[in-house]
Amino acid sequence: MRRLAILTLASMLLCGCSATKYVPVETVRTEKEEVTRWRTDTVTQGDTRLIYIKGDTVIDRRERWRDRVREVRDTVYVERTDSVAVPYPVERQKTSWEEFRLKAFWWLVAAAGALVIWILRRPIMRIILRRH
């Protein structure tokens, strides 16, 4: 009976929860990004109309032009630095067996305490009765 109680208690102690495991996290993270934009900057449109009259002749002269400057390059360099100083524990969902062990732990401790008191009841009673 005692061996069974000791083996049960030892197996409960060996099947306890594991320690918290820390996941390594980058301490400094740098992101570099280059944004380049091309856009039309200048558009110039012109129209000229000249009418000449010489006697019975009418000369109608039209000039149209368009100037475009298209290639405007706009480059922006963005650099972000993010730092994480302290690692933090990562929690996961417990399995049903782990949940059962956590819930049943204090009941098992109470049962083990009651078993120890039951086994040691006669020596404790002898000590109490000798003093009176």
Residue, then its C-alpha position, 0 to 999 in steps of 0.5 A: m500500500r505504501r509503495l503504491a502511494i509513493l509511486t503514485l505521488a512520484s509519478m504525479l510529480l514527474c508529470g508536471c507542467s514544463a517551464t516557459k520557453y522563450v522564442p527568440v525575437e529580432t532585437v533590431r529590424t530595419e526596413k529600407e524602401e525606395v519609392t520612385r515616381w515618374r510624372t508629367d511635369t510641364v505641358t505648354q500648348g500654344d496657338t497663333r493665328l495670323i490673318y493678312i489682307k493684301g488687296d483682295t487676297v486673305i492669308d490665314r496662317r495658323e501655328r499650333w505647338r505643344d511642348r511636353v516635359r514628361e520625365v520628372r523623377d521623384t525618388v523618396y528613400v524611407e528607412r524605418t528602424d524598429s527595436v524590441a527590447v524584451p523577449y516575451p513568452v509565447e502561449r499556446q492552447k493547452t491540450s485536454w490532458e494538460e487541462f485535466r492535470l491542471k484541474a486535478f492537481w489540487w485534488l491529488v495534493a489533498a488526496a496525498g495529504a489525506l493519505v499521509i495523515w491516514i498512514l501516520r495517524r497511529p504514530i501521531m495519536r501515540i505522541i499526543l496521548r503520551r503528552h497528556 
